[in-house]
């Protein structure tokens, strides 16, 4: 009996001890949480997983092959995930994204510092130099600097995050309706993705597509939520606008483009500074039969959008002129007049050297023809004076016993007039060759510009470094550099440069912007007035003084940034002067050095 009692007691205590141990185990594990890990089930998909077997969760994102994803744990059941230029803050206990931010370059390292994180970004795609910066980031007070990226493929990251996961659902190139069975298979996955990451608009776009294919009335609401997704920016919204146009959702497309265009302005961009075709293509690239077709209503809308986004871009003057001709043929006289004015404005203020042949070809023709003329002229005179030369040689031989005398191409027989004519011909060849070399150097300087310098803003380390080290030191270069400093937030440097460049109306207007934003209203007003004294047509200065908008761009600024003073970008003429190395007078003076100009050849050698 005693042994039996003991066995019962042991069983009783063992059961309760095990139960208590199990309770403690569950309490500890549920409080601590399982480790958050990142796996790559394929080259184009990444999974972030966590939670215990009762509350396991997974976040999935598509990948591009150019960039590497990063995942680092942080204190308080948090983790940081970055890919490309996007940073996400994850609640590892719930498996939900609680924040998402866009940085201006590829994120290459994350270092948690308590509730904050140090974000290291590197800008170097397509440039010889790499620029790395470490930024202290606080998710409770998020401040992310903006500058156009030189690595334009970074702008494609958001679409790939969804498209690589569900290519049959989220695909800008294939918008056909999928079957009900396929839609039902994908629906739970996309609903879970939207719930766990409410900051990624492409997940909502995919969910809306499935609901539309299932004839679910919730589709429109989900699409609208995608456009209004917190933390989305113009690099996503413009692409979503293209998607909606292809899907026949034209009103949603307009809403997406308008919100993206507003964000484009709010980040400090100016459409007049978006001139690189590849930069525009990676940000906004309409597709379909309507694009470029002015005969359809949507085609005309797309052309208007393109002008509002990149009015001075590569090939823009020709495009707007052709559109004006089309409108004139259709009898739209007023619209044709408007677009001809836009084409003329684009030709005057653009600086892409898209009409290089217009300038170089005549100079090249002049140089070649002058060289040929000099050679032919010398040969003709050589033949003309050859008999005289033979007679003189024979006379010398008879009188002095010498076989010949010194002469070069019989030039000793040329008259003064013939020498002057030959000198003029050679000088034309020399001068025109000098102009060609300088113009080629300017084109090469523009070609070597980082894409970020022609993507809507001069902000960013790659652009500033190019202006500082890759352009000749001229007042026009300094004006561009001052604008770059200002757009990059280096206001002290910008102010000093503006004050050293009083000859430019842009200097006074942009100095006034700095003063206005610093609360120095009276001083700012005086500088705006000084800008108008130098250039009475400067619409930006007039707007800053409270006058009505004077052109399309001041109207856009007042619409999207009504509380901010307006910056005046350098004119196309000043930018061309900076690329060439000075004003036209200085260029012609330097052309006297001919094709061996130190400044021009030095610039070409540096670029090559």
PyMOL commands that set and color helices and strands:
alter all, ss='L'
color gray80, all
select helices_A, chain A and resi 2-32+139-141+152-163+180-196+201-213+219-227+234-246+250-266+271-273+277-283+297-309+316-329+333-349+356-400+411-413+416-447+451-454+461-470+475-487+491-499+505-517+521-534+539-544+552-560+572-580+584-596+598-607
alter helices_A, ss='H'
color red, helices_A
select strands_A, chain A and resi 37-42+45-50+57-62+70-74+78-83+86-91+96-102+106-113+116-123+131-138
alter strands_A, ss='S'
color yellow, strands_A
deselect
rebuild
show_as cartoon
